[in-house]
Amino acid sequence: MALGSYTAKRAPGLASRFPFRFFETRSLSSLLWIDPMDSSKAQSPARLIVGLGNPGKEYEWTRHNVGFHVLDRLAEKRGVLFRGPSRLEGWDGPRGFEWGEAPANADALEAGRPASASFLLKPGTYMNRSGDIVAPIARWLARRSFLDVRPAALPAEGEIDSGPSALPDFEPDPASILVVYDDMDLEPGRLRLRPHGGHGGQNGMRSIMDRLQTRDFPRLRVGIGRAGTDAARHVLSPFSPAEREDLEITIAEAVESLEAWLDGETFADVMTRFHSRWN
């Protein structure tokens, strides 16, 4: 397969079990990643799903870490093992994160649904610096064409012809990135999907928007409610045993919605179906 000035080749993989191909420019030795172009299976572009939280045992079951727990459950359902940055082949950016990968759901593909492969990311910075990990990872994945890029960022035919330094800084398509995070503006246990929006005072989202320079990416908000204490104390307070039981139900619902998106439903259809259930 050829794409403009690129020629497709088989590759050992970003991880060997990922059914992706890379392509090499005719004038470059740089390797970039693209999704398989198998016309027999309607595979959608891959997705980056980010869960926000704080690192360390002392924060594990605090309200600020619900994004981590949703991602942990999604990884469990998808058979994903989280690994450190040293295991991410070709990555030479900032450290301090856990990642995992999952191929598109084979059953969904066989049924003709446009399922997506996924890259799961848990930033290991503290919440306020989440964008320091999310933005470079997203751009790195876009540069390798694991994620779609914004149309305006694509090089023109023949534009790349003078070696790796001439490669543009590809910007990921925001629609390929979804962030899961805690939200004090929602009652505990309430869930909301949105295709875009503001940060609502959530500093992890503020950081990601600042570093990605866009607010136009999907998000899944997990309600943690407000308390009489100040906001910083509330988000860092642990869930009670009773709240933990309720949280398990919320996490399961959140994961089900994410799997529906990964398995071929449009984001708009997922919003409609799950909001009717959650309301």
N, C-alpha and C positions, 0 to 999 in steps of 0.2 A: 504494500500500500504506500502511496506517496501523498504527502500533504504539502502543497506549495513547494518549497525548496527543501522539504524534509523527506527522508527515506526511512520507512519502518524496518525495525529488526527485532528479533527476539532477544530477551535479556534474562539474566538470572533472577532479577527482581529486586524491588525495594525491600521485600522480604520474599523468600523463594516461593511461598505458597500463594502470592498474589498473582492472578492471571493477567498481568499487564504486559504491554510491549513498550519498549522505548524507541525513540527515533533519534537519528543523528543527522545534523545538517550536512549537506554535501561538502560544505567548506569548513565545517567545525568538527572537532572531536568531542565536544561537550555532549553529554547524554541527558535527554529529557524524558519524562514519563508521560504516557498517554493511556487512556482507557482502551480496552480491547474494542476493535471495530468489527465484531462478529455479528454479521447481519442476521444470524439465526437466533440471537438473543438480544432483546431490546434493553441493553444495560444503560442506565442513566449516568450522568457525570457523578464522580465520587463526591463524598461529603466529608467535611471536617466538623466533628462534634466536640465541643469544649465544655468541660464542667469546671466551675469555679469553686475555690475554697482556699483554706490556709494549710500549709504543711505542718506536720508535727502531731504527735499523739495527743497533746493537750487540747488540740482544736478538733479532734476527729468527729465528735458528735455535737459540735456547736451548730447553731442555726446558720452560720455563714458557710457551712460546708455541705449543704444539701446538694449542690451541683456535683461535688465529688461522688456522693453516694448514688445519685442517679446514673452517673457514668460507670461506677463500679458494677451496678446491677445490669446495665446495658452490656458491659463487657462480659459479664457472666453468662447472659443469655446468648451472646454471639460467640462464645468460646474464645474470647480474647484474653491474652495475658499482657499486663502492663509491664513495660521495660523502661530502662533509663536511656538518656540521650546517647550514651556510648554504644548502644545497640542499634542506633539509627544510621544505617550506612550512608555515608556521604555528608552527614550533618556536621558542620563546624561552627555553628552559631552558639548562642548562650546555652548554658546548662541549667538544670533546675526544673525538670518536668518529667512526667511519665506519659508514655504513649503506647498505643496498641493499634492494631489494624485488623480489619475483617473484610473478606471478599463479599461480593453481593450474594444475597440469599439465593442459593441454587434452585430451591423449589419455586421461588417467585419468578426467576428467570425462565424456568421450564414451563411455567404457567403463562408466559408471555407478558408478565408485568415488568416494567422498567426499573428493576431494583438497582441499588447503588452500593458500591464498596464504601467503606468508611475508615477514617483515621480518627481515633479517639485521643483526646489530649487533656491532661490535667496539669495546668501550670503549677510549678513548685515554688514560685515566688509568693510573697504574701499578696493578699487580694488586691491591694492598691497598685501593684505592678504587674497585673495579669497580662496587660498588653505587651509587656517586654518579651513575653514568650509567644503569645498567640500571633502577633503580627509577623515576626520573622518566620515562624513555622508555616503560616498560611502562604506567605510569599515564596518560601522555599518549595512548598508543594505545588504552587502555581507554576513556578519556573520549570518544574519537572513535569508539568501538565497532569499531575495527579488531580488537581483541582482545575476547574475551568478558569479562564482568565477573562477579565473585562474586555469586550471587543476593542475598545480604544487602545488597549495595551498590546494587542497583537502586532508583530512586525509586518511591514509590507513585504511583498514578494521581492527577494533579492536584497532586503535591507541588512540582513545579518551576513556579513561576508568577510570579516576581518578578525576572527578569533573570539575566544570566550569573553574578552573585555567588551565586545560589541553587543553582547546579549542585553536586551532591555530588562529593566527591573519589573517583571511581570506583576501586575496587581491581580489578586484573586477575585473571582466573581463573588460578591458578598452573599448572593443567594446560595452559594455552596457551603456556607459557614453557619453553624447554629451554636448558640451559647446557652447553657443551662445555669441558672443562678437563683439565689434567694431574693425575695422581694418583700419588704415590709409593708408595701401598700396593698398586699393581698392577705386575706385572712389565712391563718394556719391551715395548711393542707390544700388550699385552692391552687389550681393550675391554670396558666394562660399561655397560649401560643400567640406570637405576633411576628409578622414578616419583617418588621422594622420598627424603629421608635427611638426614644431618648434613653438615657441611662437611669432616670428616676432617682438619682442620688446614690445609686449603687456604684461604689468606687472601682470595682473590678470592671464593670461595663464602661465606666467613664474612661478607664485606662485603655481598654480595647478600642473604643471608638476614636480616641485620640491617636493611637498608634496606627490603626488601619485607615484613619482619615475618612471614615464613613460610619453612618448609623443604619445603613440599609441592609442589615443581615438579620436572619430569623433568630428568634430567641424563645426559650421556654422558661417562664417565670414560675417559681415555686414559692407559694406564700408562707411567710413565717410570722406575719402579724406584727403589731406594735405592742410595746409594753410601757409602763409608767417610767421605767428607767431611761437613761439616754440611749440613743441609737447604737453607739459603739458598744456599750455594755450589753445591750439586748442581743445583737448579732453574735457576740462571742459567748453568750450564755448557753449551757448545754440543754438538750431536750430532756424532759423528765421521762421516767419509764413509760408512763401512759402516752405521752407525746410520741415516744419512739414507736409504739405500736401503731398509732395513727399514721406516722411517717412512712412506715413500711407499705401501707396501702397507697399513699400518695406516690411513692417511688415507683411502685408497680404500674400505676396508671401513666406516669410520665414516660416510663420505658416503653410501654405499649404504643404510645403515640409516636415516639421516635422510631420504633421499628416499623410502624405503618409508613412513615415518610421514607425510610431507607428501602422498604420493600415495594415502592412504586407508586404510592398515592401522592398526588400533588400536595404541596404544603397547604393550599387553600382548602382542599378536600379534608385533609387531616384536621385543620382548624374547625371546620364545620362539624365534622363527625364527633370530635372529642369535646368541643365546647358544649354541644347539645347534651352530652353525657355529664359533663362536669357542672353545668349550671343547675 
